[in-house]
Amino acid sequence: MAGAVWAVGEVVDGAITRMSTEVATVARRLADAAGRDATGVVVAGDPTGPSTELAAYIPRVLAVAAAEAERRPAAAVTAAHVAALAREARPAWIVIGATPDGRDVAGALAVMLDIGVLANALDVAWDGAAGPVVEASVLGGRVLSRSAFTADRGIVLLTPNVIAAEPAPAAGVVEVAASGAVDVTAVAVVDHVAAPAEQVPIEEARVIVAGGRGVGSPEGFGIVAELAELLGGSVGATRAAVDAGWIDYAHQVGQTGKSVRPALYLALGISGAIQHRVGMQAAETIVAVNRDPDAPLAEYADLYAVGDLFEVGPAIVDEIRARRGQGRSDG
């Protein structure tokens, strides 16, 4: 297994995340191109279910049962066990999702294994003697770079929602793996606080209705939420709206928030600065409403309506309801 390509899975609420399936897809493609083995690693209190899920995307999965997963930070537990396994197996390349936990895992592994990290990966390709070549977004999305490792080992941090997950031709095998005793940080998890649930997390939503500075207030997000509900989607927001305290960070889309890939991105009162664009430009269709005809978003939206979102938004709501026979709104 030395020289293999590993994909580190992330488990949330007992299930593998969609980001993990994207990571596994990239690791499998990279291994196929390089003529190497591809292996997934899942660390959890009970890794059985998540490991089976990940095995649909990669030929082999190492399932590590970590009893301390409920008492210690997930990233610390995962990093400690993956590092212990990697010291013995010596994989060449480790692909990890650039989620908050994934970044922590990558940082810890870089130190524990003394290997480099290439972050913000939009794509990874095999280039013979150069090894993996990572295409990344840098300088706030203004520039695309291509980088390779100077050593024959390294970690790739994959940006969420830039690669479509594809199941493997056949389900992989799951092997129970024991990493032995590991030294996990003494920091303890003392409580779990559940954030208000969305219909669908924005990272997985097929439709996102997002509000920006033009929404003006927490109350202004009422029309955003109403449209999202009618369209069966989720609510997104810009950093300006989050920083103003109008909506939680969990909704933030952009360079310092989340990257999304919906079928429809409906932007209300969003100028579309580059920091926001890098998080939503992968949307299949972008529709925007803004009073400024010269806002940056006008350059790359598929449909750009110049108008007041508090007039256009309710009109869209009324039209949707009328077509569904639900009657007109009171707005």
N, C-alpha and C positions, 0 to 999 in steps of 0.2 A: 504493500500500500504506500510505500515511500514514493514521493513525487506525485501523489494524487492531488486532485482538486476537491476541496471540501466546501460544503455549503452549511453554514450554521443556521439552524432553524430557531424561530422565536415563538414561544408559546404564550398565549393570552387566554385566560379562562378555560384552560384545558384543551385548547385547539390550536393548531398551527395557524399562523397569520398568512394573509395573502402575500405579503412581502416575502415571506419564506419560500413560497412557491415560485416567485420571480427569481429569487436568489438561487434556488435549486435548478431552475431552467438555465440560467447563465452558467452555473458551474458545470452542468451536464454538457452544454454546447462547447464550453471551453475544453473540457476533458476529451470530448469526441474529436475536436480539431487537433488537439495535441497528442492524441493516441495514449491518453492516460486514464486512470480510473477516476470515477466521480463518486463521492461519498457525502451523505448528509449526516449531520450530528444534531440530535435533539436531547436537551437536558431539561428535565422536569421532575416534579414529585412523582408523577405517574406518566411516563413518556409513551405508553402503549398506543393510545389513540393518535396523538400528534405524529408519532413516528410512522404509523401506517398511512396517515394522510400525506406526509412528505414523500413516502416511498412511491407515490403515484407519479412523482416528477424526477426521481433520481434512482439509479440502479441499486444503491446500497445505503442503508441508514443505520447509524449507530445510535441505539437508544440507551441513554444514561439515566438511571433512577437516582435522583438527588433528594434525599429526605429533607435537606436543609432549605430547599427551594421555597418553602412556605414561611421560613423564618428570616431569610436573608434576601437582600436585593437580587432580583433575577439576573441582572447583568453580571454581578460579581460571581454568582454561583455558576453561571454558564461559562464565563471566562476561565474560572479555576479548573473546571472539569475539561473543557476543550484544550486548555494548555497542557494538562496532564496527559491527555490522549495524544496530542500533537508531538510532545517530546519523544514519545515512543514510536509513533507511526511516521513522523516527519513528512506531513503533506507539503507539497510545494506551494500551493496557492490556496488561500482561504477567502471565500466570498461571504460577505455579511451585509445585511440590509442596513441602510443609513437611517434607521429609526433612532429615537433617543437612547434606547437600550443598546441597539446595535453599535452606535458610536462608542458607548462606554465599553462594550465587549472588545471592539477593535483596538481601542486605546490600551486596554489592559493586556491584550494578547501581544501587542507590539512590544510592550515592555518585557513581559514574561518570556516571550520567545525570541526577542531581539531581532525582529523583522520589521520591514517598512510597510507603510500604508499609502495607498492611492485612493483618495476620497472623491466624492461627487461624481462617481462614474455614471455616464449615460449609456455606455456600451463597452463591451470587452471583446477583443478579438485576439486570436492566436497568430503570432507573427514569427514563426520559426525560432531562430536563435535568440530573438529579442524576448521571446516568451509572451505573456499577456500584454497587450497594448490597450491602455484605458483611455477612452475619450471622455473628457470631463468638462463641465461648465465652470468657468472661473470668472473672476471680476464681476460678480453679480449677474452672470449670464451673458455678458458682453462678448466673451471670447470662448471658443472651444479649443481645448488643448488635447494633445495626444502624448501620453507618457508611458514609459516602461520602467520596470524595476532594474536596478543595477546589480542585484543579487538574484539567486535562483529560487528565492522564496519571497512571499509577500502576502499582504492582505488587500483585498479590493472592497471598498465600501460602495455598494450599489444604491443609487438614488431611487426612491420608491416611484412606482408607476411609470417607468420609462421603458420597461421590457414587459411584453405580454407573456404571462405564464403559460407554458405548454406542457401537458402531461407527457411522460415518457411513452415510447411505443408499448412497453410492458411494465407492469408494476414491479418495483424493486423489492429486495429482501430486507427485512429488519433483523438486526443482530443486537442482542443485549450486550452492552459494553460496560466494563467496570474500570473506572479511572483510578481506583484506590483512594486512599485518604488524601484530601486536598485541603489547602489552607484558604478558607474563605474569610473575607473581611468580617470583623467583629460587629460591624454595623447591623442592627437588627430592624426588621420590619415590625412596627408596633401597632399599625392599624392600616386597614384598606378603606379608602374613601372612593365610592363610586360616583363618577361624574354623571350629570343628567344624560340619559341615553338618547341618542338620535335614532331616527328610523333606520338609517344606514350611516356608518362612519364615513366622513368625507373622502377618505382614501379609497373607499370601495363604491362610492355612489355613482350611479349612472347619470344622475342629474344633480347639478349643484347650482343653487341660486345664491349669489354672493353680494354682500353689501360693502361699500367703502365709506370714505369720508363724507360723501354726499348724502348718506343716510341721516347724518346729523345728530342722532341720539339713540339710546337704547330702544325707545318707543318706535323709532324709525325702522327698526329691524322687524316690526310687525308685518309689513307688506312683504319683506324678504321671506319670512317664515311662512306666511300664507301661501305665497307662490310655490315655495319648496314643497309644502304639504300637498298642494293640488297636483303638482307634477311628480309626486312620489319620490322626491329627492331630499337632499340635505342642505343645510345652511352653511355658507362659507363667508369669510370676511377677510379684509385686508389688515395689515399690521396697524395702520392708522386707527381703524375702528377698534381693534383689540387694545391698543395702547390707551385709547380714550376711555376704556372701561365699559364700552357699549355691549361687548359680547366676550365670551370666554376664549382663551387661547386655543382650545381644542378645535376651533373653527378656522384658525388662521391659515391662509393659503399664501405661499410665496417662499422667498429665499430663506427667511427665518421661521417659516411655518411648515406646512405640508405640501408635498407635490401631489397633484391629482390628475386623473386621466378620465374624466367623465365623457359620456356621449354628448351631453349638452352642458355648457357653462354659461349661465345667465348672470351678467354682471350689472349691478345697479349702483350708480353713483361711484364708479371706480374709474380713476384716471388711467390706470394701466401702466404704471411705472415699471421699469425693468425688474425691480425686486419682486413685484407681484407676478409679472409675466412668467418668470422662470418656474413658478409653481403651478401654472395652469395652462401653459401654451400647448401641452400635449392633448388638450380636449379636442374631440372630433369636430364639434361645432361651438363657436363662441358668439354669443349674442349680447350686446351691450346697450345700456340706456344711460345717457349722460347729457348734461346741458351744454358741455363744452365740445363743439365740433372738431376742435383741434387736439383733443386729449390723445395721448399715445395709443390708447386702446383702439382708437379708430383705424389705426394703420394695420392691425392684424385681426380684428373682429370679422367674422363672416357676415354679420348683420349689425349695423350700428345705427341706433335710433337717437336722434338729437331731441331731447325733451326732458321735462321734469319727471324724475322717477316716481314721485307721488301722484302724478297724473297718469303716466304710462303704465305703471305697475297695477293700480286698481283696474285700469281698462283691460289689461291682460287677464286679470282675475275674473272680471265680468264676462269676458269672451269665453274663457275656459268653462265657466259655470253654465253659460248659456248653451254652449255646444253639448254639454253633458245633461242639459235639462234640469240644472239645479237652481235656476232662477238667478236674479241679479243680486249683487252684494249691496250693502248699505253705504259703502264708502263713496 
